[in-house]
Amino acid sequence: MLRYDHARRRVETAGKRWLYYTFLLDYRLTQKKTAAATLPYDAIRHIRFGPDWTNRIVGPGWRVFTDLQQGTLPDVAWVNPPIIATDHAQATSAAGSIT
């Protein structure tokens, strides 16, 4: 597991609020977060096993649209797309590609 999280630390040092929205399949099925999907913060030990995992990693990912409509987006929001829309090389779709 990684031991750093520079961007998160800078956001918190600046006194800003952050959330990480994720479209994990297990959220739709169980409403729980697991390491069964691509979730970068799963690799940072003190987030994965600390209170941020419960309080700042949120889903389902489309909640970002609800928060946007309600004006409740945090100062910084990271959104992890569903695997079908990712730009990762092993993805089965070009939907998330940047060309």
URTAWO-V337500 format. One record per residue. SS is DSSP state (2 for helix, 1 for strand, 0 for the rest). OMEGA is omega in radians with two decimals (999 if undefined). BURIAL is 1 if it has 16 or more other ideal C-beta (glycine too) atoms within 10 Angstrom, else 0. Layout:
ss:SS omega:OMEGA burial:BURIAL
ss:SS omega:OMEGA burial:BURIAL
This chain:
ss:0 omega:3.11 burial:0
ss:1 omega:-3.12 burial:0
ss:0 omega:-3.13 burial:0
ss:0 omega:3.10 burial:0
ss:0 omega:-2.97 burial:1
ss:2 omega:-3.10 burial:0
ss:2 omega:3.13 burial:0
ss:2 omega:-3.12 burial:1
ss:2 omega:3.12 burial:0
ss:2 omega:3.12 burial:0
ss:2 omega:-3.12 burial:1
ss:2 omega:3.11 burial:0
ss:2 omega:3.11 burial:0
ss:0 omega:3.13 burial:0
ss:0 omega:-3.12 burial:0
ss:0 omega:3.13 burial:0
ss:0 omega:3.12 burial:0
ss:1 omega:3.00 burial:0
ss:1 omega:3.08 burial:1
ss:1 omega:-3.12 burial:1
ss:1 omega:-3.12 burial:1
ss:1 omega:3.14 burial:1
ss:0 omega:-3.09 burial:1
ss:0 omega:3.10 burial:1
ss:2 omega:-3.11 burial:0
ss:2 omega:3.06 burial:0
ss:2 omega:3.14 burial:1
ss:2 omega:-3.07 burial:0
ss:2 omega:-2.99 burial:0
ss:2 omega:-3.03 burial:0
ss:0 omega:3.10 burial:0
ss:0 omega:3.10 burial:0
ss:0 omega:3.03 burial:1
ss:0 omega:3.13 burial:0
ss:0 omega:-3.04 burial:0
ss:0 omega:-3.11 burial:0
ss:0 omega:3.12 burial:1
ss:0 omega:3.14 burial:1
ss:0 omega:-3.04 burial:1
ss:2 omega:-3.12 burial:0
ss:2 omega:3.04 burial:1
ss:2 omega:-3.10 burial:1
ss:2 omega:-3.14 burial:0
ss:1 omega:-2.96 burial:1
ss:2 omega:-3.04 burial:0
ss:2 omega:3.00 burial:0
ss:2 omega:-3.10 burial:1
ss:2 omega:-3.09 burial:1
ss:0 omega:3.14 burial:0
ss:0 omega:-3.08 burial:0
ss:2 omega:3.13 burial:0
ss:2 omega:-3.13 burial:1
ss:2 omega:3.14 burial:1
ss:2 omega:-2.98 burial:0
ss:2 omega:-3.02 burial:0
ss:0 omega:3.05 burial:1
ss:1 omega:-2.97 burial:1
ss:1 omega:3.12 burial:1
ss:0 omega:0.00 burial:1
ss:0 omega:-3.01 burial:1
ss:0 omega:-3.13 burial:1
ss:0 omega:3.04 burial:0
ss:2 omega:3.11 burial:1
ss:2 omega:3.13 burial:1
ss:2 omega:3.08 burial:0
ss:2 omega:3.13 burial:0
ss:2 omega:3.10 burial:1
ss:2 omega:3.14 burial:0
ss:2 omega:-3.10 burial:0
ss:2 omega:-3.14 burial:0
ss:0 omega:-3.09 burial:0
ss:0 omega:3.07 burial:0
ss:0 omega:3.06 burial:1
ss:0 omega:3.10 burial:1
ss:0 omega:3.11 burial:0
ss:1 omega:3.12 burial:1
ss:1 omega:2.99 burial:0
ss:1 omega:-3.14 burial:1
ss:1 omega:3.10 burial:0
ss:1 omega:-3.05 burial:1
ss:0 omega:3.03 burial:1
ss:0 omega:-3.06 burial:1
ss:2 omega:-3.13 burial:1
ss:2 omega:-3.11 burial:0
ss:2 omega:-3.11 burial:0
ss:0 omega:3.06 burial:1
ss:0 omega:3.08 burial:0
ss:0 omega:-3.06 burial:0
ss:0 omega:-3.11 burial:0
ss:0 omega:-3.11 burial:0
ss:0 omega:-3.13 burial:1
ss:0 omega:-3.10 burial:0
ss:0 omega:3.05 burial:0
ss:0 omega:-3.05 burial:0
ss:0 omega:-3.11 burial:0
ss:0 omega:-3.08 burial:0
ss:0 omega:3.03 burial:0
ss:0 omega:-3.11 burial:0
ss:0 omega:999 burial:0
